[in-house]
Amino acid sequence: MGIVKHNKKARGSRPQAPQTALAEVVIDALSHEAQGVSHSQDKVMFVAGALPSETVTVQVSKAMRHYNHGQLIEIVSPSAERVTPFCPHFKRCGACQLQHLASDKQLGYKQQNLHEQLTRQLKLAGIPWQAPIASEPFHYRRRARLGVRYRKQQDEIIVGFREAANKHLAAITQCPVLQPSLSALITPLQLLISQLVSKSRITQLELIAADDTDVVVVRHLKKMEAQDVKRLKKWAQAHRTQLFLQGDDEGLTCLWPEPLASSAESALRYEVEGSQLHFNVKNFIQGNNAVNQKMVAQARSWLAAKPHETLLDLFAGIGNFSVPMAKDFAKVVAVEGIADMVQQIRHNAALNQRDNVEACVLNLADEILLPKLPQADAILLDPPRTGAAELMPWLSAQAARILYVACEPSSLVRDAKVLLAAGFKLEKICVMDMFPQTKHVESMALFVKN
Ligand SMILES: C[S@@+](CC[C@H](N)C(=O)[O-])C[C@H]1O[C@@H](n2cnc3c(N)ncnc32)[C@H](O)[C@@H]1O
């Protein structure tokens, strides 16, 4: 039995009063939200924490017209794929959904999920699956945002991700999916903030591991007290991290190292496919460094440039694909919606002596602007989760090879439908495990015009 989508917007689906009776059900699939799915009762039931092939006792926690949510009460017969979650915070913390499933089995379910969407919605047969891009199961994540909350009554600072069951923060002391140097900062930061006079003004911490330094961004409301700023600076110096303060006016101040003599000195960097890329804390970077390396290498290999060809890199960020791929193509045109990142692309092209990279700012959701895009032999697009619906009419009229890098399977499937209808063929596809232990899956698909 396959993957079943949660139909949140089913017409007439109104929550009904929960029933309290316990029931024993068999789980036969894993949903795209990483919940067990049972078809053994009249209505489909979604059970968080349950795995395919398990028999579990559940209680209906939310009854909808067409399906139920069940609360897992007991695992009667566990799956052979079930493992003990390695993180002490897994039960409450909502950041990971799959730690109870063996790491080497997760990607199979994720591919199966995408496979079923492609076959069901696009009526595709014989999907040209390529080997997946796997990841280390832990210690992979190089960027995370943690919530911070001051509980006045307890005079306590909570640092953590949102809980799975609600919007409260689950206090954490470590995070094993984060790169270890970032995870090791969580408890010291919690202690530090607890000692600040302006502790109640801090709302968020962002942790970033660049190739040669770790960075902490402290986000806050209202101005921080001068004595706290001093303390934060001292802490950053002792922990050898860069530290930025960002107020609710969005303005960023680098507290440490100080003073930063030039913007080049403040540049964070990572290396991909032999190119050095600079970025700043406001820029997007891919969350899993090792998977990013393999992803860019595979994009180069799948697009197999000829030396005279032009590449159009859409949703280009800071040039993560454009700069390394400028080695293969005669010309690369990188398009990005945020002007600051377009500046970074130009800087990164110069840094790597790639004078064949052109970068421009364009809103790719604005259909009126799309005719401004140049013709190219190959087009790479790496849109946000919502996909690239507005771009598809323009894209489907092109003759180029199209490489779609997707962070949301349903957006890929929707956009692929337009390409297939326009005469493109799906030549290759694979899943990429950018975020092991979570429900998220990324994928890469190559389309070629028949
Ligand atoms: C998933 S990121 C990919 C970035 C880059 N390709 C990489 O690998 O790091 C998506 C990028 O699309 C940009 N973006 C989002 N919406 C856009 C739009 N309407 N027009 C142009 N760029 C957009 C974002 O600023 C972001 O840099």
The ligand as an ORCA input file, in Angstrom:
! r2SCAN-3c Opt
* xyz 0 1
  C      16.157     27.029     -2.804
  S      17.027     28.562     -2.950
  C      18.258     28.066     -4.101
  C      19.495     28.932     -4.168
  C      20.673     28.380     -4.937
  N      20.302     27.751     -6.195
  C      21.509     27.425     -4.113
  O      21.701     26.272     -4.520
  O      22.010     27.840     -3.057
  C      15.888     29.509     -3.862
  C      16.371     30.877     -4.250
  O      15.348     31.491     -5.050
  C      15.246     32.856     -4.740
  N      13.876     33.256     -5.105
  C      12.732     32.964     -4.457
  N      11.679     33.487     -5.105
  C      12.159     34.128     -6.205
  C      11.572     34.855     -7.262
  N      10.240     35.054     -7.326
  N      12.361     35.362     -8.220
  C      13.693     35.173     -8.189
  N      14.318     34.494     -7.199
  C      13.574     33.976     -6.211
  C      15.559     32.926     -3.263
  O      16.003     34.222     -2.896
  C      16.641     31.848     -3.108
  O      17.924     32.396     -3.267
*
